Amino acid sequence: MNIALITGASSGMGRDFARLLDKEGLDQLWVVARRENRLEELQEQLTTPVKVLAADLTKSEDLQRITELLASEKPRVKCLVNCAGFGKFGDYEEIALEHQMDMIDLNVKALVSVTQITLPYMSRGDRIIQLCSSSAFFPLPYLNVYASTKAFVQHYSYGLQEELKPRGITVTQVSPGWVQTEFFDGSQNDTSKHAPKKYSPMYSSMQVVQKAIKDAKKGKPVSVCGTFVKFHRLAGRFAPRWFMKAQWRSRLR
Ligand SMILES: NC(=O)c1ccc[n+]([C@@H]2O[C@H](COP(=O)([O-])OP(=O)(O)OC[C@H]3O[C@@H](n4cnc5c(N)ncnc54)[C@H](OP(=O)(O)O)[C@@H]3O)[C@@H](O)[C@H]2O)c1
């Protein structure tokens, strides 16, 4: 049984990945998120049979359930998409320690756990897509913990891509700029003095996901959508850190 496993499929880019992977002729799509009703709505809309896995990926018992399901059904995971993630704006005082830890638990620990438990079910030609972010390109004060989690994803994905070469499994990190999704519903502390003045340019989720799937099929290690973000990535590599920080600072409230 050939499947795709998609985390964060109840909204935004994860849901769009499910919609596009629906056209790939797979036997099943396994979709993961906490909001079961949203996953069931998605199930209704797709033609590929969908297995709804309501799970909080920061909870070890929920990860264990997915591990056991994989072990009992032994699917071939043709595509893994790690999309579950969230971010918060604010300085070190504004973001509660609990929320800082939650970001690390989901964006870093859950992503590594899901990758690790899925890898035994992947073979040559299969693809891993990791949702990273343009925030990984350089340190971002006031989005600091989130950006740091994505810097982890960037390094982890580059390293894993190399380790998986002998098995013929590709790893593509997707690094979007601002994307119109529910991400922004939870990202702003009401009290934050430091959120961006405006989110520009804003890309559509489908734009980013279409490009990501195309790039993953080519085995590209990185998928970047849009000229602005491509420039941003280059600048992150070659411009001095003080300059990039000043640029970022000028875009905040
Ligand atoms: N939007 C942007 O501007 C942007 C830019 C760069 C990178 N990204 C990254 O892209 C990825 C997708 O984000 P999005 O923009 O599509 O945001 P979104 O619409 O808010 O989607 C986030 C997804 O993560 C799931 N999720 C959150 N907490 C979870 C938990 N504890 N356990 C399991 N699932 C959980 C949510 O589902 P439930 O709430 O139902 O659990 C939802 O399906 C994230 O990794 C994000 O960091 C976003």
The ligand as an ORCA input file, in Angstrom:
! r2SCAN-3c Opt
* xyz 0 1
  N       2.370     30.959      6.858
  C       3.607     31.397      6.769
  O       3.868     32.608      6.526
  C       4.758     30.430      6.890
  C       5.994     30.830      6.389
  C       7.074     29.964      6.484
  C       6.926     28.705      7.036
  N       5.708     28.334      7.531
  C       5.613     26.986      8.110
  O       4.716     26.221      7.328
  C       4.130     25.185      8.101
  C       2.621     25.181      7.884
  O       2.097     26.383      8.400
  P       0.843     27.123      7.763
  O       1.308     28.451      7.322
  O       0.154     26.244      6.795
  O       0.014     27.372      9.106
  P      -1.380     26.798      9.631
  O      -2.443     27.002      8.621
  O      -1.535     27.420     10.975
  O      -1.100     25.234      9.766
  C      -0.418     24.686     10.856
  C      -0.800     23.236     10.982
  O      -0.089     22.663     12.086
  C      -1.010     21.886     12.858
  N      -0.594     21.821     14.250
  C      -0.374     22.849     15.097
  N      -0.052     22.390     16.321
  C      -0.061     21.030     16.232
  C       0.180     19.986     17.162
  N       0.529     20.237     18.439
  N       0.069     18.695     16.748
  C      -0.274     18.425     15.459
  N      -0.515     19.377     14.531
  C      -0.412     20.657     14.919
  C      -2.327     22.658     12.725
  O      -3.439     21.785     12.965
  P      -4.308     21.708     14.316
  O      -4.393     23.093     14.869
  O      -5.592     21.131     13.860
  O      -3.511     20.770     15.191
  C      -2.286     23.041     11.251
  O      -2.773     21.997     10.469
  C       4.555     25.459      9.546
  O       5.637     24.619      9.865
  C       5.025     26.903      9.509
  O       5.995     27.159     10.485
  C       4.611     29.162      7.465
*
